[in-house]
Amino acid sequence: MKTNLLQRLKKTNRNVYSIIIGLGILLYWRGLWGLLDLYLFPGNELISYSISIVVGLAILFFNDFRLREMEK
């Protein structure tokens, strides 16, 4: 049975696999953050940060509400 490198790494060395996954997550967020800096009110940092905070909190709030509905 042939397995790919990441599957073998996941089974044999969990720490290295976790570091690779963590790096992937960090690079994803770095790219997203960079795009938001470029396109979401690029001339006004205060408004850009405020909008990001409000949208992020709204997503978290509505996501929690949805999860509570699914528990019932």
CHARMM internal coordinates of N, CA and C (Angstrom, degrees):
IC EDIT
DIST 1 N 1 CA 1.4502
DIST 1 CA 1 C 1.5298
ANGL 1 N 1 CA 1 C 108.41
DIST 1 C 2 N 1.3098
ANGL 1 CA 1 C 2 N 114.82
DIHE 1 N 1 CA 1 C 2 N 126.65
DIST 2 N 2 CA 1.4587
ANGL 1 C 2 N 2 CA 120.45
DIHE 1 CA 1 C 2 N 2 CA -177.08
DIST 2 CA 2 C 1.5210
ANGL 2 N 2 CA 2 C 109.88
DIHE 1 C 2 N 2 CA 2 C -96.76
DIST 2 C 3 N 1.3216
ANGL 2 CA 2 C 3 N 116.98
DIHE 2 N 2 CA 2 C 3 N 128.20
DIST 3 N 3 CA 1.4635
ANGL 2 C 3 N 3 CA 120.65
DIHE 2 CA 2 C 3 N 3 CA 175.93
DIST 3 CA 3 C 1.5181
ANGL 3 N 3 CA 3 C 108.35
DIHE 2 C 3 N 3 CA 3 C -120.54
DIST 3 C 4 N 1.3058
ANGL 3 CA 3 C 4 N 115.93
DIHE 3 N 3 CA 3 C 4 N 154.85
DIST 4 N 4 CA 1.4581
ANGL 3 C 4 N 4 CA 117.89
DIHE 3 CA 3 C 4 N 4 CA -179.89
DIST 4 CA 4 C 1.5290
ANGL 4 N 4 CA 4 C 110.38
DIHE 3 C 4 N 4 CA 4 C -82.22
DIST 4 C 5 N 1.3038
ANGL 4 CA 4 C 5 N 114.67
DIHE 4 N 4 CA 4 C 5 N 173.32
DIST 5 N 5 CA 1.4612
ANGL 4 C 5 N 5 CA 121.34
DIHE 4 CA 4 C 5 N 5 CA -173.70
DIST 5 CA 5 C 1.5228
ANGL 5 N 5 CA 5 C 112.61
DIHE 4 C 5 N 5 CA 5 C -61.44
DIST 5 C 6 N 1.3365
ANGL 5 CA 5 C 6 N 117.87
DIHE 5 N 5 CA 5 C 6 N -43.52
DIST 6 N 6 CA 1.4697
ANGL 5 C 6 N 6 CA 119.92
DIHE 5 CA 5 C 6 N 6 CA -178.35
DIST 6 CA 6 C 1.5236
ANGL 6 N 6 CA 6 C 112.19
DIHE 5 C 6 N 6 CA 6 C -66.16
DIST 6 C 7 N 1.3203
ANGL 6 CA 6 C 7 N 117.30
DIHE 6 N 6 CA 6 C 7 N -36.16
DIST 7 N 7 CA 1.4631
ANGL 6 C 7 N 7 CA 119.28
DIHE 6 CA 6 C 7 N 7 CA 178.47
DIST 7 CA 7 C 1.5209
ANGL 7 N 7 CA 7 C 110.93
DIHE 6 C 7 N 7 CA 7 C -67.08
DIST 7 C 8 N 1.3471
ANGL 7 CA 7 C 8 N 116.69
DIHE 7 N 7 CA 7 C 8 N -41.19
DIST 8 N 8 CA 1.4692
ANGL 7 C 8 N 8 CA 119.49
DIHE 7 CA 7 C 8 N 8 CA 177.03
DIST 8 CA 8 C 1.5241
ANGL 8 N 8 CA 8 C 110.75
DIHE 7 C 8 N 8 CA 8 C -65.68
DIST 8 C 9 N 1.3283
ANGL 8 CA 8 C 9 N 116.33
DIHE 8 N 8 CA 8 C 9 N -40.82
DIST 9 N 9 CA 1.4542
ANGL 8 C 9 N 9 CA 120.89
DIHE 8 CA 8 C 9 N 9 CA 179.55
DIST 9 CA 9 C 1.5244
ANGL 9 N 9 CA 9 C 110.91
DIHE 8 C 9 N 9 CA 9 C -63.94
DIST 9 C 10 N 1.3207
ANGL 9 CA 9 C 10 N 116.43
DIHE 9 N 9 CA 9 C 10 N -39.50
DIST 10 N 10 CA 1.4675
ANGL 9 C 10 N 10 CA 120.85
DIHE 9 CA 9 C 10 N 10 CA 178.93
DIST 10 CA 10 C 1.5297
ANGL 10 N 10 CA 10 C 110.79
DIHE 9 C 10 N 10 CA 10 C -61.74
DIST 10 C 11 N 1.3071
ANGL 10 CA 10 C 11 N 117.00
DIHE 10 N 10 CA 10 C 11 N -38.33
DIST 11 N 11 CA 1.4608
ANGL 10 C 11 N 11 CA 120.72
DIHE 10 CA 10 C 11 N 11 CA -178.87
DIST 11 CA 11 C 1.5219
ANGL 11 N 11 CA 11 C 112.49
DIHE 10 C 11 N 11 CA 11 C -77.29
DIST 11 C 12 N 1.3273
ANGL 11 CA 11 C 12 N 117.85
DIHE 11 N 11 CA 11 C 12 N -38.60
DIST 12 N 12 CA 1.4636
ANGL 11 C 12 N 12 CA 120.31
DIHE 11 CA 11 C 12 N 12 CA -172.50
DIST 12 CA 12 C 1.5213
ANGL 12 N 12 CA 12 C 113.97
DIHE 11 C 12 N 12 CA 12 C -91.02
DIST 12 C 13 N 1.3126
ANGL 12 CA 12 C 13 N 118.07
DIHE 12 N 12 CA 12 C 13 N -38.48
DIST 13 N 13 CA 1.4622
ANGL 12 C 13 N 13 CA 120.23
DIHE 12 CA 12 C 13 N 13 CA -175.16
DIST 13 CA 13 C 1.5271
ANGL 13 N 13 CA 13 C 109.65
DIHE 12 C 13 N 13 CA 13 C -137.12
DIST 13 C 14 N 1.2983
ANGL 13 CA 13 C 14 N 115.67
DIHE 13 N 13 CA 13 C 14 N 89.01
DIST 14 N 14 CA 1.4667
ANGL 13 C 14 N 14 CA 121.26
DIHE 13 CA 13 C 14 N 14 CA -174.88
DIST 14 CA 14 C 1.5253
ANGL 14 N 14 CA 14 C 112.90
DIHE 13 C 14 N 14 CA 14 C -65.69
DIST 14 C 15 N 1.3342
ANGL 14 CA 14 C 15 N 117.91
DIHE 14 N 14 CA 14 C 15 N -31.87
DIST 15 N 15 CA 1.4692
ANGL 14 C 15 N 15 CA 120.09
DIHE 14 CA 14 C 15 N 15 CA -178.57
DIST 15 CA 15 C 1.5233
ANGL 15 N 15 CA 15 C 111.12
DIHE 14 C 15 N 15 CA 15 C -65.78
DIST 15 C 16 N 1.3195
ANGL 15 CA 15 C 16 N 117.15
DIHE 15 N 15 CA 15 C 16 N -45.01
DIST 16 N 16 CA 1.4602
ANGL 15 C 16 N 16 CA 120.56
DIHE 15 CA 15 C 16 N 16 CA 179.79
DIST 16 CA 16 C 1.5278
ANGL 16 N 16 CA 16 C 109.66
DIHE 15 C 16 N 16 CA 16 C -65.72
DIST 16 C 17 N 1.3123
ANGL 16 CA 16 C 17 N 116.95
DIHE 16 N 16 CA 16 C 17 N -41.23
DIST 17 N 17 CA 1.4680
ANGL 16 C 17 N 17 CA 121.17
DIHE 16 CA 16 C 17 N 17 CA 177.80
DIST 17 CA 17 C 1.5265
ANGL 17 N 17 CA 17 C 110.55
DIHE 16 C 17 N 17 CA 17 C -61.19
DIST 17 C 18 N 1.3221
ANGL 17 CA 17 C 18 N 117.42
DIHE 17 N 17 CA 17 C 18 N -41.95
DIST 18 N 18 CA 1.4657
ANGL 17 C 18 N 18 CA 121.38
DIHE 17 CA 17 C 18 N 18 CA 178.82
DIST 18 CA 18 C 1.5211
ANGL 18 N 18 CA 18 C 111.32
DIHE 17 C 18 N 18 CA 18 C -64.14
DIST 18 C 19 N 1.3171
ANGL 18 CA 18 C 19 N 117.01
DIHE 18 N 18 CA 18 C 19 N -38.31
DIST 19 N 19 CA 1.4681
ANGL 18 C 19 N 19 CA 120.69
DIHE 18 CA 18 C 19 N 19 CA 178.14
DIST 19 CA 19 C 1.5248
ANGL 19 N 19 CA 19 C 110.13
DIHE 18 C 19 N 19 CA 19 C -65.67
DIST 19 C 20 N 1.3231
ANGL 19 CA 19 C 20 N 117.55
DIHE 19 N 19 CA 19 C 20 N -41.07
DIST 20 N 20 CA 1.4660
ANGL 19 C 20 N 20 CA 120.92
DIHE 19 CA 19 C 20 N 20 CA 178.65
DIST 20 CA 20 C 1.5250
ANGL 20 N 20 CA 20 C 110.58
DIHE 19 C 20 N 20 CA 20 C -63.33
DIST 20 C 21 N 1.3204
ANGL 20 CA 20 C 21 N 117.42
DIHE 20 N 20 CA 20 C 21 N -45.36
DIST 21 N 21 CA 1.4627
ANGL 20 C 21 N 21 CA 121.21
DIHE 20 CA 20 C 21 N 21 CA 178.83
DIST 21 CA 21 C 1.5303
ANGL 21 N 21 CA 21 C 110.27
DIHE 20 C 21 N 21 CA 21 C -63.77
DIST 21 C 22 N 1.3367
ANGL 21 CA 21 C 22 N 117.54
DIHE 21 N 21 CA 21 C 22 N -43.87
DIST 22 N 22 CA 1.4646
ANGL 21 C 22 N 22 CA 121.09
DIHE 21 CA 21 C 22 N 22 CA 178.18
DIST 22 CA 22 C 1.5229
ANGL 22 N 22 CA 22 C 111.72
DIHE 21 C 22 N 22 CA 22 C -60.82
DIST 22 C 23 N 1.3175
ANGL 22 CA 22 C 23 N 116.78
DIHE 22 N 22 CA 22 C 23 N -40.38
DIST 23 N 23 CA 1.4594
ANGL 22 C 23 N 23 CA 120.79
DIHE 22 CA 22 C 23 N 23 CA 178.04
DIST 23 CA 23 C 1.5278
ANGL 23 N 23 CA 23 C 110.80
DIHE 22 C 23 N 23 CA 23 C -63.76
DIST 23 C 24 N 1.3142
ANGL 23 CA 23 C 24 N 116.49
DIHE 23 N 23 CA 23 C 24 N -40.83
DIST 24 N 24 CA 1.4599
ANGL 23 C 24 N 24 CA 120.17
DIHE 23 CA 23 C 24 N 24 CA 177.25
DIST 24 CA 24 C 1.5194
ANGL 24 N 24 CA 24 C 112.18
DIHE 23 C 24 N 24 CA 24 C -60.89
DIST 24 C 25 N 1.3258
ANGL 24 CA 24 C 25 N 116.21
DIHE 24 N 24 CA 24 C 25 N -42.45
DIST 25 N 25 CA 1.4645
ANGL 24 C 25 N 25 CA 120.71
DIHE 24 CA 24 C 25 N 25 CA 178.97
DIST 25 CA 25 C 1.5256
ANGL 25 N 25 CA 25 C 110.59
DIHE 24 C 25 N 25 CA 25 C -65.17
DIST 25 C 26 N 1.3292
ANGL 25 CA 25 C 26 N 116.97
DIHE 25 N 25 CA 25 C 26 N -44.37
DIST 26 N 26 CA 1.4680
ANGL 25 C 26 N 26 CA 120.29
DIHE 25 CA 25 C 26 N 26 CA 179.29
DIST 26 CA 26 C 1.5274
ANGL 26 N 26 CA 26 C 111.81
DIHE 25 C 26 N 26 CA 26 C -62.21
DIST 26 C 27 N 1.3206
ANGL 26 CA 26 C 27 N 117.14
DIHE 26 N 26 CA 26 C 27 N -42.83
DIST 27 N 27 CA 1.4641
ANGL 26 C 27 N 27 CA 119.98
DIHE 26 CA 26 C 27 N 27 CA 179.66
DIST 27 CA 27 C 1.5230
ANGL 27 N 27 CA 27 C 111.55
DIHE 26 C 27 N 27 CA 27 C -65.68
DIST 27 C 28 N 1.3316
ANGL 27 CA 27 C 28 N 116.75
DIHE 27 N 27 CA 27 C 28 N -37.11
DIST 28 N 28 CA 1.4634
ANGL 27 C 28 N 28 CA 120.09
DIHE 27 CA 27 C 28 N 28 CA 176.31
DIST 28 CA 28 C 1.5269
ANGL 28 N 28 CA 28 C 110.42
DIHE 27 C 28 N 28 CA 28 C -60.57
DIST 28 C 29 N 1.3392
ANGL 28 CA 28 C 29 N 117.10
DIHE 28 N 28 CA 28 C 29 N -49.24
DIST 29 N 29 CA 1.4643
ANGL 28 C 29 N 29 CA 120.03
DIHE 28 CA 28 C 29 N 29 CA -178.34
DIST 29 CA 29 C 1.5190
ANGL 29 N 29 CA 29 C 112.20
DIHE 28 C 29 N 29 CA 29 C -67.80
DIST 29 C 30 N 1.3369
ANGL 29 CA 29 C 30 N 117.48
DIHE 29 N 29 CA 29 C 30 N -33.00
DIST 30 N 30 CA 1.4571
ANGL 29 C 30 N 30 CA 120.30
DIHE 29 CA 29 C 30 N 30 CA 176.66
DIST 30 CA 30 C 1.5272
ANGL 30 N 30 CA 30 C 110.25
DIHE 29 C 30 N 30 CA 30 C -62.83
DIST 30 C 31 N 1.3255
ANGL 30 CA 30 C 31 N 116.53
DIHE 30 N 30 CA 30 C 31 N -43.10
DIST 31 N 31 CA 1.4562
ANGL 30 C 31 N 31 CA 120.61
DIHE 30 CA 30 C 31 N 31 CA 178.61
DIST 31 CA 31 C 1.5172
ANGL 31 N 31 CA 31 C 112.57
DIHE 30 C 31 N 31 CA 31 C -65.52
DIST 31 C 32 N 1.3296
ANGL 31 CA 31 C 32 N 116.21
DIHE 31 N 31 CA 31 C 32 N -43.07
DIST 32 N 32 CA 1.4614
ANGL 31 C 32 N 32 CA 120.43
DIHE 31 CA 31 C 32 N 32 CA 178.35
DIST 32 CA 32 C 1.5209
ANGL 32 N 32 CA 32 C 110.80
DIHE 31 C 32 N 32 CA 32 C -63.83
DIST 32 C 33 N 1.3127
ANGL 32 CA 32 C 33 N 116.49
DIHE 32 N 32 CA 32 C 33 N -43.08
DIST 33 N 33 CA 1.4673
ANGL 32 C 33 N 33 CA 121.12
DIHE 32 CA 32 C 33 N 33 CA 179.10
DIST 33 CA 33 C 1.5273
ANGL 33 N 33 CA 33 C 109.96
DIHE 32 C 33 N 33 CA 33 C -61.37
DIST 33 C 34 N 1.3272
ANGL 33 CA 33 C 34 N 116.96
DIHE 33 N 33 CA 33 C 34 N -42.84
DIST 34 N 34 CA 1.4591
ANGL 33 C 34 N 34 CA 120.98
DIHE 33 CA 33 C 34 N 34 CA 179.31
DIST 34 CA 34 C 1.5226
ANGL 34 N 34 CA 34 C 112.30
DIHE 33 C 34 N 34 CA 34 C -62.16
DIST 34 C 35 N 1.3439
ANGL 34 CA 34 C 35 N 116.30
DIHE 34 N 34 CA 34 C 35 N -41.59
DIST 35 N 35 CA 1.4615
ANGL 34 C 35 N 35 CA 119.52
DIHE 34 CA 34 C 35 N 35 CA 177.56
DIST 35 CA 35 C 1.5218
ANGL 35 N 35 CA 35 C 111.54
DIHE 34 C 35 N 35 CA 35 C -64.84
DIST 35 C 36 N 1.3131
ANGL 35 CA 35 C 36 N 117.05
DIHE 35 N 35 CA 35 C 36 N -40.45
DIST 36 N 36 CA 1.4640
ANGL 35 C 36 N 36 CA 119.46
DIHE 35 CA 35 C 36 N 36 CA 177.71
DIST 36 CA 36 C 1.5266
ANGL 36 N 36 CA 36 C 111.20
DIHE 35 C 36 N 36 CA 36 C -63.98
DIST 36 C 37 N 1.3340
ANGL 36 CA 36 C 37 N 117.22
DIHE 36 N 36 CA 36 C 37 N -38.72
DIST 37 N 37 CA 1.4635
ANGL 36 C 37 N 37 CA 119.97
DIHE 36 CA 36 C 37 N 37 CA 177.20
DIST 37 CA 37 C 1.5253
ANGL 37 N 37 CA 37 C 111.91
DIHE 36 C 37 N 37 CA 37 C -62.91
DIST 37 C 38 N 1.3390
ANGL 37 CA 37 C 38 N 116.36
DIHE 37 N 37 CA 37 C 38 N -34.30
DIST 38 N 38 CA 1.4600
ANGL 37 C 38 N 38 CA 120.00
DIHE 37 CA 37 C 38 N 38 CA -178.33
DIST 38 CA 38 C 1.5198
ANGL 38 N 38 CA 38 C 113.35
DIHE 37 C 38 N 38 CA 38 C -78.14
DIST 38 C 39 N 1.3405
ANGL 38 CA 38 C 39 N 117.66
DIHE 38 N 38 CA 38 C 39 N -38.37
DIST 39 N 39 CA 1.4561
ANGL 38 C 39 N 39 CA 120.41
DIHE 38 CA 38 C 39 N 39 CA -167.63
DIST 39 CA 39 C 1.5219
ANGL 39 N 39 CA 39 C 115.99
DIHE 38 C 39 N 39 CA 39 C -111.77
DIST 39 C 40 N 1.3032
ANGL 39 CA 39 C 40 N 120.13
DIHE 39 N 39 CA 39 C 40 N -18.57
DIST 40 N 40 CA 1.4616
ANGL 39 C 40 N 40 CA 121.72
DIHE 39 CA 39 C 40 N 40 CA -177.49
DIST 40 CA 40 C 1.5250
ANGL 40 N 40 CA 40 C 108.81
DIHE 39 C 40 N 40 CA 40 C -98.33
DIST 40 C 41 N 1.3150
ANGL 40 CA 40 C 41 N 117.00
DIHE 40 N 40 CA 40 C 41 N 95.50
DIST 41 N 41 CA 1.4673
ANGL 40 C 41 N 41 CA 123.82
DIHE 40 CA 40 C 41 N 41 CA -177.51
DIST 41 CA 41 C 1.5337
ANGL 41 N 41 CA 41 C 111.46
DIHE 40 C 41 N 41 CA 41 C 49.31
DIST 41 C 42 N 1.3229
ANGL 41 CA 41 C 42 N 117.75
DIHE 41 N 41 CA 41 C 42 N 65.12
DIST 42 N 42 CA 1.4698
ANGL 41 C 42 N 42 CA 120.56
DIHE 41 CA 41 C 42 N 42 CA -174.89
DIST 42 CA 42 C 1.5282
ANGL 42 N 42 CA 42 C 114.02
DIHE 41 C 42 N 42 CA 42 C -64.10
DIST 42 C 43 N 1.3108
ANGL 42 CA 42 C 43 N 118.37
DIHE 42 N 42 CA 42 C 43 N -23.55
DIST 43 N 43 CA 1.4570
ANGL 42 C 43 N 43 CA 120.30
DIHE 42 CA 42 C 43 N 43 CA -177.89
DIST 43 CA 43 C 1.5181
ANGL 43 N 43 CA 43 C 113.97
DIHE 42 C 43 N 43 CA 43 C -88.50
DIST 43 C 44 N 1.3308
ANGL 43 CA 43 C 44 N 117.90
DIHE 43 N 43 CA 43 C 44 N -12.20
DIST 44 N 44 CA 1.4546
ANGL 43 C 44 N 44 CA 120.85
DIHE 43 CA 43 C 44 N 44 CA -175.54
DIST 44 CA 44 C 1.5310
ANGL 44 N 44 CA 44 C 109.37
DIHE 43 C 44 N 44 CA 44 C -132.96
DIST 44 C 45 N 1.3194
ANGL 44 CA 44 C 45 N 115.59
DIHE 44 N 44 CA 44 C 45 N 98.52
DIST 45 N 45 CA 1.4672
ANGL 44 C 45 N 45 CA 120.38
DIHE 44 CA 44 C 45 N 45 CA -176.09
DIST 45 CA 45 C 1.5216
ANGL 45 N 45 CA 45 C 112.56
DIHE 44 C 45 N 45 CA 45 C -65.00
DIST 45 C 46 N 1.3187
ANGL 45 CA 45 C 46 N 118.46
DIHE 45 N 45 CA 45 C 46 N -38.91
DIST 46 N 46 CA 1.4620
ANGL 45 C 46 N 46 CA 121.38
DIHE 45 CA 45 C 46 N 46 CA -177.95
DIST 46 CA 46 C 1.5289
ANGL 46 N 46 CA 46 C 111.43
DIHE 45 C 46 N 46 CA 46 C -60.73
DIST 46 C 47 N 1.3207
ANGL 46 CA 46 C 47 N 116.54
DIHE 46 N 46 CA 46 C 47 N -47.09
DIST 47 N 47 CA 1.4648
ANGL 46 C 47 N 47 CA 119.84
DIHE 46 CA 46 C 47 N 47 CA 179.07
DIST 47 CA 47 C 1.5281
ANGL 47 N 47 CA 47 C 110.09
DIHE 46 C 47 N 47 CA 47 C -66.60
DIST 47 C 48 N 1.3218
ANGL 47 CA 47 C 48 N 117.64
DIHE 47 N 47 CA 47 C 48 N -41.53
DIST 48 N 48 CA 1.4604
ANGL 47 C 48 N 48 CA 121.70
DIHE 47 CA 47 C 48 N 48 CA 179.83
DIST 48 CA 48 C 1.5277
ANGL 48 N 48 CA 48 C 111.05
DIHE 47 C 48 N 48 CA 48 C -60.10
DIST 48 C 49 N 1.3292
ANGL 48 CA 48 C 49 N 117.25
DIHE 48 N 48 CA 48 C 49 N -46.96
DIST 49 N 49 CA 1.4634
ANGL 48 C 49 N 49 CA 121.03
DIHE 48 CA 48 C 49 N 49 CA 179.34
DIST 49 CA 49 C 1.5286
ANGL 49 N 49 CA 49 C 111.07
DIHE 48 C 49 N 49 CA 49 C -66.22
DIST 49 C 50 N 1.3172
ANGL 49 CA 49 C 50 N 116.68
DIHE 49 N 49 CA 49 C 50 N -40.73
DIST 50 N 50 CA 1.4695
ANGL 49 C 50 N 50 CA 120.24
DIHE 49 CA 49 C 50 N 50 CA -179.33
DIST 50 CA 50 C 1.5203
ANGL 50 N 50 CA 50 C 111.42
DIHE 49 C 50 N 50 CA 50 C -63.67
DIST 50 C 51 N 1.3365
ANGL 50 CA 50 C 51 N 116.29
DIHE 50 N 50 CA 50 C 51 N -45.93
DIST 51 N 51 CA 1.4659
ANGL 50 C 51 N 51 CA 120.37
DIHE 50 CA 50 C 51 N 51 CA 178.51
DIST 51 CA 51 C 1.5338
ANGL 51 N 51 CA 51 C 109.76
DIHE 50 C 51 N 51 CA 51 C -61.94
DIST 51 C 52 N 1.3211
ANGL 51 CA 51 C 52 N 117.51
DIHE 51 N 51 CA 51 C 52 N -42.32
DIST 52 N 52 CA 1.4647
ANGL 51 C 52 N 52 CA 120.95
DIHE 51 CA 51 C 52 N 52 CA 179.49
DIST 52 CA 52 C 1.5254
ANGL 52 N 52 CA 52 C 111.07
DIHE 51 C 52 N 52 CA 52 C -60.58
DIST 52 C 53 N 1.3206
ANGL 52 CA 52 C 53 N 116.83
DIHE 52 N 52 CA 52 C 53 N -43.22
DIST 53 N 53 CA 1.4661
ANGL 52 C 53 N 53 CA 120.88
DIHE 52 CA 52 C 53 N 53 CA 179.60
DIST 53 CA 53 C 1.5187
ANGL 53 N 53 CA 53 C 110.80
DIHE 52 C 53 N 53 CA 53 C -64.02
DIST 53 C 54 N 1.3288
ANGL 53 CA 53 C 54 N 117.16
DIHE 53 N 53 CA 53 C 54 N -46.42
DIST 54 N 54 CA 1.4698
ANGL 53 C 54 N 54 CA 121.06
DIHE 53 CA 53 C 54 N 54 CA -178.37
DIST 54 CA 54 C 1.5292
ANGL 54 N 54 CA 54 C 110.69
DIHE 53 C 54 N 54 CA 54 C -63.61
DIST 54 C 55 N 1.3209
ANGL 54 CA 54 C 55 N 117.24
DIHE 54 N 54 CA 54 C 55 N -46.10
DIST 55 N 55 CA 1.4767
ANGL 54 C 55 N 55 CA 120.39
DIHE 54 CA 54 C 55 N 55 CA 179.77
DIST 55 CA 55 C 1.5263
ANGL 55 N 55 CA 55 C 110.18
DIHE 54 C 55 N 55 CA 55 C -64.38
DIST 55 C 56 N 1.3275
ANGL 55 CA 55 C 56 N 117.70
DIHE 55 N 55 CA 55 C 56 N -42.56
DIST 56 N 56 CA 1.4613
ANGL 55 C 56 N 56 CA 120.93
DIHE 55 CA 55 C 56 N 56 CA 178.64
DIST 56 CA 56 C 1.5158
ANGL 56 N 56 CA 56 C 112.17
DIHE 55 C 56 N 56 CA 56 C -61.76
DIST 56 C 57 N 1.3317
ANGL 56 CA 56 C 57 N 117.13
DIHE 56 N 56 CA 56 C 57 N -44.78
DIST 57 N 57 CA 1.4647
ANGL 56 C 57 N 57 CA 120.33
DIHE 56 CA 56 C 57 N 57 CA 178.22
DIST 57 CA 57 C 1.5192
ANGL 57 N 57 CA 57 C 111.87
DIHE 56 C 57 N 57 CA 57 C -65.20
DIST 57 C 58 N 1.3386
ANGL 57 CA 57 C 58 N 116.77
DIHE 57 N 57 CA 57 C 58 N -37.98
DIST 58 N 58 CA 1.4654
ANGL 57 C 58 N 58 CA 120.16
DIHE 57 CA 57 C 58 N 58 CA 178.02
DIST 58 CA 58 C 1.5210
ANGL 58 N 58 CA 58 C 110.86
DIHE 57 C 58 N 58 CA 58 C -63.74
DIST 58 C 59 N 1.3209
ANGL 58 CA 58 C 59 N 117.15
DIHE 58 N 58 CA 58 C 59 N -42.34
DIST 59 N 59 CA 1.4681
ANGL 58 C 59 N 59 CA 120.54
DIHE 58 CA 58 C 59 N 59 CA 177.43
DIST 59 CA 59 C 1.5207
ANGL 59 N 59 CA 59 C 110.70
DIHE 58 C 59 N 59 CA 59 C -61.73
DIST 59 C 60 N 1.3263
ANGL 59 CA 59 C 60 N 117.01
DIHE 59 N 59 CA 59 C 60 N -45.44
DIST 60 N 60 CA 1.4632
ANGL 59 C 60 N 60 CA 120.07
DIHE 59 CA 59 C 60 N 60 CA 179.37
DIST 60 CA 60 C 1.5241
ANGL 60 N 60 CA 60 C 111.56
DIHE 59 C 60 N 60 CA 60 C -64.64
DIST 60 C 61 N 1.3261
ANGL 60 CA 60 C 61 N 117.28
DIHE 60 N 60 CA 60 C 61 N -40.69
DIST 61 N 61 CA 1.4622
ANGL 60 C 61 N 61 CA 121.34
DIHE 60 CA 60 C 61 N 61 CA -179.83
DIST 61 CA 61 C 1.5281
ANGL 61 N 61 CA 61 C 111.11
DIHE 60 C 61 N 61 CA 61 C -63.42
DIST 61 C 62 N 1.3368
ANGL 61 CA 61 C 62 N 116.43
DIHE 61 N 61 CA 61 C 62 N -50.42
DIST 62 N 62 CA 1.4649
ANGL 61 C 62 N 62 CA 119.43
DIHE 61 CA 61 C 62 N 62 CA -177.78
DIST 62 CA 62 C 1.5183
ANGL 62 N 62 CA 62 C 112.29
DIHE 61 C 62 N 62 CA 62 C -69.90
DIST 62 C 63 N 1.3207
ANGL 62 CA 62 C 63 N 117.26
DIHE 62 N 62 CA 62 C 63 N -30.81
DIST 63 N 63 CA 1.4592
ANGL 62 C 63 N 63 CA 120.62
DIHE 62 CA 62 C 63 N 63 CA 176.48
DIST 63 CA 63 C 1.5279
ANGL 63 N 63 CA 63 C 110.32
DIHE 62 C 63 N 63 CA 63 C -66.13
DIST 63 C 64 N 1.3167
ANGL 63 CA 63 C 64 N 118.16
DIHE 63 N 63 CA 63 C 64 N -42.04
DIST 64 N 64 CA 1.4601
ANGL 63 C 64 N 64 CA 121.45
DIHE 63 CA 63 C 64 N 64 CA 178.58
DIST 64 CA 64 C 1.5206
ANGL 64 N 64 CA 64 C 110.30
DIHE 63 C 64 N 64 CA 64 C -65.17
DIST 64 C 65 N 1.3274
ANGL 64 CA 64 C 65 N 116.68
DIHE 64 N 64 CA 64 C 65 N -40.12
DIST 65 N 65 CA 1.4558
ANGL 64 C 65 N 65 CA 120.99
DIHE 64 CA 64 C 65 N 65 CA 178.08
DIST 65 CA 65 C 1.5285
ANGL 65 N 65 CA 65 C 110.08
DIHE 64 C 65 N 65 CA 65 C -61.30
DIST 65 C 66 N 1.3184
ANGL 65 CA 65 C 66 N 117.32
DIHE 65 N 65 CA 65 C 66 N -42.85
DIST 66 N 66 CA 1.4575
ANGL 65 C 66 N 66 CA 121.94
DIHE 65 CA 65 C 66 N 66 CA 179.23
DIST 66 CA 66 C 1.5174
ANGL 66 N 66 CA 66 C 111.15
DIHE 65 C 66 N 66 CA 66 C -64.70
DIST 66 C 67 N 1.3238
ANGL 66 CA 66 C 67 N 117.54
DIHE 66 N 66 CA 66 C 67 N -41.38
DIST 67 N 67 CA 1.4630
ANGL 66 C 67 N 67 CA 120.94
DIHE 66 CA 66 C 67 N 67 CA -179.85
DIST 67 CA 67 C 1.5136
ANGL 67 N 67 CA 67 C 111.20
DIHE 66 C 67 N 67 CA 67 C -65.01
DIST 67 C 68 N 1.3158
ANGL 67 CA 67 C 68 N 117.63
DIHE 67 N 67 CA 67 C 68 N -37.04
DIST 68 N 68 CA 1.4673
ANGL 67 C 68 N 68 CA 120.43
DIHE 67 CA 67 C 68 N 68 CA 178.22
DIST 68 CA 68 C 1.5149
ANGL 68 N 68 CA 68 C 111.19
DIHE 67 C 68 N 68 CA 68 C -66.64
DIST 68 C 69 N 1.3304
ANGL 68 CA 68 C 69 N 117.22
DIHE 68 N 68 CA 68 C 69 N -36.13
DIST 69 N 69 CA 1.4653
ANGL 68 C 69 N 69 CA 120.55
DIHE 68 CA 68 C 69 N 69 CA 176.63
DIST 69 CA 69 C 1.5209
ANGL 69 N 69 CA 69 C 111.27
DIHE 68 C 69 N 69 CA 69 C -64.74
DIST 69 C 70 N 1.3188
ANGL 69 CA 69 C 70 N 117.05
DIHE 69 N 69 CA 69 C 70 N -35.01
DIST 70 N 70 CA 1.4599
ANGL 69 C 70 N 70 CA 121.13
DIHE 69 CA 69 C 70 N 70 CA -177.23
DIST 70 CA 70 C 1.5295
ANGL 70 N 70 CA 70 C 111.95
DIHE 69 C 70 N 70 CA 70 C -73.74
DIST 70 C 71 N 1.3314
ANGL 70 CA 70 C 71 N 117.27
DIHE 70 N 70 CA 70 C 71 N -23.50
DIST 71 N 71 CA 1.4645
ANGL 70 C 71 N 71 CA 120.65
DIHE 70 CA 70 C 71 N 71 CA -179.94
DIST 71 CA 71 C 1.5112
ANGL 71 N 71 CA 71 C 112.47
DIHE 70 C 71 N 71 CA 71 C -70.43
DIST 71 C 72 N 1.3072
ANGL 71 CA 71 C 72 N 117.55
DIHE 71 N 71 CA 71 C 72 N -27.45
DIST 72 N 72 CA 1.4586
ANGL 71 C 72 N 72 CA 121.51
DIHE 71 CA 71 C 72 N 72 CA -175.46
DIST 72 CA 72 C 1.4963
ANGL 72 N 72 CA 72 C 112.79
DIHE 71 C 72 N 72 CA 72 C -68.25
END
COOR INIT
IC SEED 1 N 1 CA 1 C
IC BUILD
